[in-house]
């Protein structure tokens, strides 16, 4: 889903890359979620958003607030690769980033890598 409400069911790599390439003010983020029968309970998503001053922020959440992480990149291609890797369930997609835990549920926001996956 995008900031403007565009929703695509089961988007492929080209669609995800296009969504990142077209981010702009007023439509500055895209979220890919897992939900439905057979999916684990909780909030499972990856989000790419434009950063003030340029670049992209990548966030991933693995079911619960304690497993919510953030990273930054200057590369649209790297941001899109995060969406594609997560959506496809590719092992190691997180390795391209330096992650920090999102601080609203943890007092420790030092760089900590999320579990491999």
ChimeraX attribute file (.defattr): number of C-alpha atoms within 10 A of each C-alpha:
attribute: neighborCount
match mode: 1-to-1
recipient: residues
	/A:1	15
	/A:2	20
	/A:3	16
	/A:4	11
	/A:5	9
	/A:6	10
	/A:7	13
	/A:8	12
	/A:9	8
	/A:10	13
	/A:11	14
	/A:12	13
	/A:13	16
	/A:14	10
	/A:15	14
	/A:16	22
	/A:17	20
	/A:18	11
	/A:19	21
	/A:20	24
	/A:21	13
	/A:22	12
	/A:23	19
	/A:24	12
	/A:25	10
	/A:26	9
	/A:27	16
	/A:28	18
	/A:29	23
	/A:30	24
	/A:31	19
	/A:32	23
	/A:33	18
	/A:34	19
	/A:35	13
	/A:36	8
	/A:37	7
	/A:38	7
	/A:39	9
	/A:40	12
	/A:41	13
	/A:42	13
	/A:43	17
	/A:44	18
	/A:45	19
	/A:46	24
	/A:47	21
	/A:48	27
	/A:49	22
	/A:50	23
	/A:51	15
	/A:52	9
	/A:53	6
	/A:54	10
	/A:55	14
	/A:56	25
	/A:57	18
	/A:58	25
	/A:59	22
	/A:60	27
	/A:61	21
	/A:62	19
	/A:63	15
	/A:64	12
	/A:65	16
	/A:66	14
	/A:67	17
	/A:68	24
	/A:69	23
	/A:70	24
	/A:71	21
	/A:72	20
	/A:73	18
	/A:74	13
	/A:75	12
	/A:76	18
	/A:77	12
	/A:78	19
	/A:79	28
	/A:80	23
	/A:81	19
	/A:82	27
	/A:83	27
	/A:84	22
	/A:85	18
	/A:86	21
	/A:87	19
	/A:88	13
	/A:89	11
	/A:90	13
	/A:91	11
	/A:92	13
	/A:93	18
	/A:94	20
	/A:95	14
	/A:96	13
	/A:97	16
	/A:98	15
	/A:99	22
	/A:100	19
	/A:101	25
	/A:102	22
	/A:103	15
	/A:104	11
	/A:105	13
	/A:106	12
	/A:107	9
	/A:108	12
	/A:109	15
	/A:110	11
	/A:111	14
	/A:112	13
	/A:113	16
	/A:114	19
	/A:115	10
	/A:116	10
	/A:117	12
